[in-house]
């Protein structure tokens, strides 16, 4: 067994690998539009109490958990793969390791953006439509809308789509992306079907949960520019803190106006070294103490050199201050 490869995977990469963020291609936009139309169709079908609501009631009255009780112990644990807390912690730990190894905050920032979108969109839909679940249904054949529930769409299903799907979204190779897409699809489909088996969700809840999670994954490229700006500022601030900390440890207090290299300058220098070219002149961000005294932050503070005071023009010094050994004038006064 090659342990050297295993230990090599645990170390930081010398430079940040090129990992271009995906953009909103025509295919992605088309999938987003189709998924959004499917989302609207499911909501309309439930609100109008169509065939989809009848299917919900048929499966609910069938009670799958009583038809196959031997699956119940396993599926009680399997549905945890769709709960927000455990899955978010597990995925955040993996993406945190990737962020440390690849020297980038993008994986963690995109996970945070996806979970924020998930909480806002799915939470608003749950509270807005207020649908009751199968265990709290009151009238057979009704859509149970606008009551006191919060199960439409299924949060377990949408969370499974997002938390496992973002691993495929952030994959660094095409092979890894395909494999992780299959894993995410299996977990998302399995969690959704499990909630129907346990009787905690209608079929329409699960369909809408799949659509809600897929919409978030397809919309993530729109969040990439903001995440890049946040990463740039965060890494620049962290480098300034580390540089200042090294100076303080060495016994040197950084003076006002100390220049530290920016993140863009360091990336250009690293790229030039990898290409075998001499690096250009570094571009530095200068933060001076002049802004603390009310001046503009981008203008350096002018320091006047120490010198002896100059007497004003035409001033007279007193007699006691005149030199005593001054030579007498030559010749008679005129």
RODO-2510 file (C-alpha; in nm, 4 decimals, decimal comma):
residues 334
     n   res          X          Y          Z
     1     x     0,0000     0,0000     0,0000
     2     x     0,1441     0,3372    -0,1050
     3     x     0,1206     0,5409     0,2142
     4     x     0,3230     0,8263     0,0635
     5     x     0,0320     0,9112    -0,1666
     6     x    -0,2075     0,9116     0,1267
     7     x     0,0102     1,1492     0,3293
     8     x     0,0636     1,3683     0,0243
     9     x    -0,3130     1,4139    -0,0003
    10     x    -0,3159     1,5451     0,3579
    11     x    -0,0735     1,8297     0,2851
    12     x    -0,1483     2,1701     0,1428
    13     x    -0,0877     2,2206    -0,2244
    14     x     0,2048     2,4578    -0,2933
    15     x    -0,0102     2,6932    -0,4995
    16     x    -0,3802     2,7390    -0,5481
    17     x    -0,4947     2,5115    -0,8346
    18     x    -0,6772     2,6686    -1,1276
    19     x    -1,0442     2,6063    -1,0570
    20     x    -1,2605     2,8283    -1,2785
    21     x    -1,6137     2,8762    -1,1526
    22     x    -1,8895     2,7476    -1,3827
    23     x    -2,0986     3,0105    -1,5551
    24     x    -2,4646     3,0289    -1,6471
    25     x    -2,4489     2,8532    -1,9813
    26     x    -2,7412     2,8209    -2,2188
    27     x    -2,7955     2,4610    -2,1071
    28     x    -2,8009     2,5578    -1,7404
    29     x    -3,0426     2,8430    -1,8065
    30     x    -3,2703     2,6106    -2,0012
    31     x    -3,2678     2,3544    -1,7184
    32     x    -3,3410     2,6303    -1,4693
    33     x    -3,6423     2,7459    -1,6736
    34     x    -3,7761     2,3904    -1,7121
    35     x    -3,7343     2,3180    -1,3402
    36     x    -3,9040     2,6449    -1,2488
    37     x    -4,1973     2,5582    -1,4753
    38     x    -4,2212     2,2144    -1,3120
    39     x    -4,2175     2,3798    -0,9683
    40     x    -4,5054     2,6086    -1,0667
    41     x    -4,7000     2,3162    -1,2188
    42     x    -4,6782     2,1116    -0,8987
    43     x    -4,7961     2,4055    -0,6878
    44     x    -5,0854     2,4726    -0,9260
    45     x    -5,1854     2,1046    -0,9286
    46     x    -5,2013     2,0925    -0,5489
    47     x    -5,3821     2,4248    -0,5105
    48     x    -5,6485     2,3193    -0,7610
    49     x    -5,6848     1,9723    -0,5988
    50     x    -5,6168     1,7786    -0,9171
    51     x    -5,5072     1,4196    -0,9812
    52     x    -5,1843     1,4832    -0,7889
    53     x    -5,3787     1,5334    -0,4650
    54     x    -5,5729     1,2125    -0,5317
    55     x    -5,2410     1,0296    -0,5728
    56     x    -5,1256     1,1763    -0,2432
    57     x    -5,4292     1,0345    -0,0641
    58     x    -5,4056     0,6947    -0,2304
    59     x    -5,0468     0,6430    -0,1135
    60     x    -5,1243     0,7832     0,2296
    61     x    -5,4172     0,5414     0,2796
    62     x    -5,2051     0,2561     0,1429
    63     x    -4,9656     0,3137     0,4387
    64     x    -4,6372     0,1721     0,3000
    65     x    -4,4816     0,1530     0,6480
    66     x    -4,7417    -0,1114     0,7340
    67     x    -4,6978    -0,3024     0,4077
    68     x    -4,3214    -0,3509     0,4515
    69     x    -4,2506    -0,3137     0,8250
    70     x    -3,9141    -0,4899     0,7958
    71     x    -3,7728    -0,1807     0,6188
    72     x    -3,8729     0,0553     0,8943
    73     x    -3,5601     0,0277     1,1192
    74     x    -3,3215     0,0866     0,8300
    75     x    -3,5178     0,3734     0,6758
    76     x    -3,5425     0,5494     1,0129
    77     x    -3,1646     0,5922     0,9963
    78     x    -3,1429     0,6462     0,6221
    79     x    -3,3705     0,9508     0,6354
    80     x    -3,1080     1,1252     0,8494
    81     x    -2,9143     1,1799     0,5245
    82     x    -3,1707     1,4489     0,4487
    83     x    -3,1652     1,6290     0,7830
    84     x    -3,0059     1,9710     0,7805
    85     x    -2,7831     1,9467     1,0867
    86     x    -2,5950     1,6174     1,0345
    87     x    -2,5525     1,6561     0,6599
    88     x    -2,4409     2,0198     0,6802
    89     x    -2,1765     1,9370     0,9425
    90     x    -2,0469     1,6404     0,7427
    91     x    -2,0304     1,8266     0,4120
    92     x    -1,8825     2,1403     0,5753
    93     x    -1,6033     1,9316     0,7303
    94     x    -1,5129     1,7848     0,3919
    95     x    -1,5271     2,1201     0,2120
    96     x    -1,3319     2,2855     0,4952
    97     x    -1,0491     2,0371     0,4411
    98     x    -1,0591     2,1093     0,0689
    99     x    -1,0480     2,4835     0,1364
   100     x    -0,7422     2,4424     0,3581
   101     x    -0,5630     2,2117     0,1143
   102     x    -0,6310     2,4186    -0,1976
   103     x    -0,5827     2,7556    -0,0238
   104     x    -0,9229     2,8899    -0,1231
   105     x    -1,2455     2,9765     0,0569
   106     x    -1,4686     2,9082    -0,2432
   107     x    -1,6012     2,5646    -0,1298
   108     x    -1,7138     2,6944     0,2094
   109     x    -1,8533     3,0170     0,0654
   110     x    -2,0594     2,8330    -0,1955
   111     x    -2,1897     2,5906     0,0690
   112     x    -2,2959     2,8865     0,2818
   113     x    -2,4666     3,0528    -0,0147
   114     x    -2,6517     2,7299    -0,1040
   115     x    -2,7755     2,6747     0,2529
   116     x    -2,8819     3,0376     0,2806
   117     x    -3,0823     3,0135    -0,0409
   118     x    -3,2308     2,6857     0,0802
   119     x    -3,3456     2,8347     0,4105
   120     x    -3,4945     3,1446     0,2504
   121     x    -3,6754     2,9880    -0,0462
   122     x    -3,7971     2,6622     0,1067
   123     x    -3,8792     2,8229     0,4403
   124     x    -4,0814     3,0984     0,2757
   125     x    -4,2744     2,8432     0,0653
   126     x    -4,3487     2,6274     0,3693
   127     x    -4,4813     2,9180     0,5741
   128     x    -4,6652     3,0755     0,2822
   129     x    -4,8609     2,7672     0,1742
   130     x    -4,8963     2,6184     0,5269
   131     x    -4,9967     2,2684     0,4161
   132     x    -5,0733     1,9965     0,6689
   133     x    -4,8907     1,6632     0,6569
   134     x    -5,0471     1,3184     0,6150
   135     x    -5,0520     1,2488     0,9896
   136     x    -5,2460     1,5711     1,0570
   137     x    -5,4846     1,5627     0,7591
   138     x    -5,8464     1,6475     0,8420
   139     x    -6,0561     1,5864     0,5288
   140     x    -6,0051     1,2974     0,2865
   141     x    -5,9475     1,4245    -0,0667
   142     x    -5,8616     1,7845     0,0329
   143     x    -5,5323     1,9513    -0,0462
   144     x    -5,4834     2,0588     0,3198
   145     x    -5,3540     2,3983     0,2094
   146     x    -5,3514     2,7315     0,3978
   147     x    -5,3797     2,5694     0,7416
   148     x    -5,1109     2,5392     1,0112
   149     x    -4,8624     2,2948     0,8552
   150     x    -4,5144     2,3522     0,7138
   151     x    -4,4331     2,0493     0,4981
   152     x    -4,4807     2,1761     0,1405
   153     x    -4,2204     2,1444    -0,0107
   154     x    -4,0325     1,8648     0,1675
   155     x    -3,7349     2,0123     0,3524
   156     x    -3,5630     1,6730     0,3878
   157     x    -3,5762     1,6194     0,0130
   158     x    -3,4601     1,9685    -0,0829
   159     x    -3,1786     1,9531     0,1726
   160     x    -3,0609     1,6162     0,0375
   161     x    -3,0512     1,7590    -0,3145
   162     x    -2,8527     2,0670    -0,2106
   163     x    -2,6052     1,9318     0,0465
   164     x    -2,5044     1,6267    -0,1564
   165     x    -2,5404     1,7950    -0,4930
   166     x    -2,3010     2,0748    -0,4037
   167     x    -2,0228     1,8174    -0,3760
   168     x    -2,0748     1,7409    -0,7435
   169     x    -2,0975     2,1127    -0,8229
   170     x    -1,7593     2,1792    -0,6576
   171     x    -1,5834     1,8696    -0,7966
   172     x    -1,2463     1,9495    -0,9494
   173     x    -1,2529     1,6862    -1,2266
   174     x    -1,5174     1,5675    -1,4703
   175     x    -1,4952     1,2068    -1,3489
   176     x    -1,5460     1,3101    -0,9873
   177     x    -1,8371     1,5329    -1,0888
   178     x    -2,0165     1,2457    -1,2611
   179     x    -1,9656     1,0054    -0,9739
   180     x    -2,0760     1,2565    -0,7127
   181     x    -2,3790     1,3452    -0,9246
   182     x    -2,4852     0,9796    -0,9147
   183     x    -2,4319     0,9651    -0,5371
   184     x    -2,6304     1,2871    -0,4850
   185     x    -2,9140     1,1601    -0,7041
   186     x    -2,9333     0,8300    -0,5124
   187     x    -2,9423     1,0070    -0,1757
   188     x    -3,1986     1,2648    -0,2908
   189     x    -3,4299     1,0057    -0,4479
   190     x    -3,3906     0,7701    -0,1527
   191     x    -3,4614     1,0369     0,1108
   192     x    -3,7685     1,1587    -0,0768
   193     x    -3,9103     0,8072    -0,1164
   194     x    -3,8349     0,7326     0,2507
   195     x    -4,0407     1,0271     0,3710
   196     x    -4,3369     0,8970     0,1686
   197     x    -4,2855     0,5478     0,3137
   198     x    -4,2800     0,6830     0,6701
   199     x    -4,5942     0,8873     0,6033
   200     x    -4,4372     1,2215     0,6950
   201     x    -4,4808     1,3754     0,3469
   202     x    -4,7170     1,3626     0,0536
   203     x    -4,5828     1,2637    -0,2881
   204     x    -4,6361     1,6208    -0,4086
   205     x    -4,4222     1,7470    -0,1189
   206     x    -4,1340     1,5324    -0,2384
   207     x    -4,1749     1,6381    -0,6023
   208     x    -4,1641     2,0028    -0,5022
   209     x    -3,8656     1,9398    -0,2749
   210     x    -3,6684     1,7887    -0,5617
   211     x    -3,7511     2,0875    -0,7807
   212     x    -3,6637     2,3386    -0,5064
   213     x    -3,3234     2,1827    -0,4408
   214     x    -3,2402     2,1573    -0,8109
   215     x    -3,3298     2,5230    -0,8637
   216     x    -3,0788     2,6237    -0,5969
   217     x    -2,8011     2,4131    -0,7502
   218     x    -2,8683     2,5536    -1,0957
   219     x    -2,8675     2,9120    -0,9639
   220     x    -2,5329     2,8845    -0,7803
   221     x    -2,3230     3,0325    -1,0679
   222     x    -2,5047     3,3618    -1,0120
   223     x    -2,3526     3,3675    -0,6623
   224     x    -1,9948     3,3074    -0,7823
   225     x    -1,8950     3,6745    -0,8434
   226     x    -2,0064     3,7786    -0,4946
   227     x    -1,8261     3,4805    -0,3393
   228     x    -1,5075     3,5743    -0,5290
   229     x    -1,5188     3,9301    -0,3934
   230     x    -1,5783     3,8084    -0,0386
   231     x    -1,2875     3,5645    -0,0702
   232     x    -1,0576     3,8359    -0,2053
   233     x    -1,1261     4,0689     0,0870
   234     x    -1,1115     3,7911     0,3470
   235     x    -0,7780     3,6530     0,2239
   236     x    -0,6243     4,0001     0,1939
   237     x    -0,7273     4,0813     0,5505
   238     x    -0,5908     3,7488     0,6744
   239     x    -0,2544     3,8092     0,5026
   240     x    -0,2268     4,1518     0,6613
   241     x    -0,2977     4,0026     1,0036
   242     x    -0,0353     3,7310     0,9553
   243     x     0,2258     3,9789     0,8320
   244     x     0,1607     4,2114     1,1232
   245     x     0,1702     3,9170     1,3647
   246     x     0,5096     3,8027     1,2340
   247     x     0,6501     4,1517     1,2832
   248     x     0,5203     4,1723     1,6382
   249     x     0,6626     3,8303     1,7256
   250     x     0,9995     3,9406     1,5883
   251     x     0,9899     4,2440     1,8170
   252     x     0,9176     4,4978     1,5429
   253     x     0,5996     4,7002     1,5661
   254     x     0,4657     4,7734     1,2162
   255     x     0,4584     5,1470     1,1624
   256     x     0,1797     5,3380     0,9982
   257     x     0,2102     5,3085     0,6239
   258     x     0,3531     4,9549     0,6251
   259     x     0,2779     4,7983     0,2865
   260     x     0,1594     4,4389     0,2525
   261     x     0,1176     4,2525    -0,0780
   262     x    -0,2381     4,2097    -0,2001
   263     x    -0,3941     3,8757    -0,2932
   264     x    -0,3972     3,9673    -0,6637
   265     x    -0,0271     4,0571    -0,6546
   266     x     0,0623     3,7290    -0,4865
   267     x    -0,1360     3,5312    -0,7434
   268     x     0,0405     3,7123    -1,0287
   269     x     0,3786     3,6407    -0,8687
   270     x     0,2958     3,2707    -0,8207
   271     x     0,1720     3,2432    -1,1787
   272     x     0,4878     3,4035    -1,3134
   273     x     0,7060     3,1660    -1,1109
   274     x     0,5159     2,8593    -1,2321
   275     x     0,5509     2,9805    -1,5927
   276     x     0,9249     3,0382    -1,5490
   277     x     0,9015     3,4134    -1,6013
   278     x     1,0543     3,6792    -1,3765
   279     x     0,7831     3,8351    -1,1584
   280     x     0,6974     4,1955    -1,2253
   281     x     0,7046     4,4747    -0,9719
   282     x     0,4738     4,3937    -0,6805
   283     x     0,1527     4,5882    -0,6403
   284     x     0,0939     4,6776    -0,2782
   285     x    -0,1914     4,8086    -0,0719
   286     x    -0,0740     5,0882     0,1576
   287     x    -0,2779     5,1663     0,4647
   288     x    -0,1456     5,4774     0,6364
   289     x    -0,2214     5,6394     0,9664
   290     x    -0,3217     5,9582     0,7896
   291     x    -0,6836     5,8441     0,7622
   292     x    -0,7003     5,8057     1,1409
   293     x    -0,6340     6,1810     1,1781
   294     x    -0,9129     6,2880     0,9477
   295     x    -0,7316     6,2920     0,6147
   296     x    -0,8229     6,0997     0,3007
   297     x    -0,7343     5,7277     0,3323
   298     x    -0,5497     5,7084     0,0022
   299     x    -0,3164     6,0052     0,0646
   300     x     0,0094     5,9444     0,2571
   301     x     0,0823     6,1498     0,5647
   302     x     0,3584     6,4049     0,4986
   303     x     0,6229     6,4003     0,7752
   304     x     0,8131     6,7249     0,8205
   305     x     1,1872     6,6670     0,8763
   306     x     1,3387     6,7819     1,2061
   307     x     1,5284     7,1068     1,1675
   308     x     1,6075     7,4189     1,3616
   309     x     1,3388     7,6853     1,3728
   310     x     1,3857     7,9752     1,1353
   311     x     1,3397     8,3309     1,2640
   312     x     1,0813     8,5362     1,0744
   313     x     1,1977     8,7918     0,8208
   314     x     1,2819     9,1245     0,9732
   315     x     1,2872     8,9950     1,3272
   316     x     1,5352     9,1398     1,5791
   317     x     1,7038     8,9476     1,8526
   318     x     1,7571     9,1117     2,1871
   319     x     2,0968     9,2444     2,2889
   320     x     2,1570     8,9625     2,5332
   321     x     2,1234     8,7103     2,2477
   322     x     2,3772     8,8857     2,0191
   323     x     2,7285     8,7364     2,0065
   324     x     2,9790     8,9218     2,2302
   325     x     3,2888     8,8648     2,0128
   326     x     3,1538     9,0416     1,7126
   327     x     3,4317     9,2302     1,5227
   328     x     3,4289     9,6113     1,5249
   329     x     3,3718     9,7885     1,1927
   330     x     3,6812     9,9016     1,0065
   331     x     3,7270    10,2692     0,9366
   332     x     3,5470    10,5758     1,0628
   333     x     3,1646    10,5798     1,0591
   334     x     3,0337    10,7928     0,8034
***
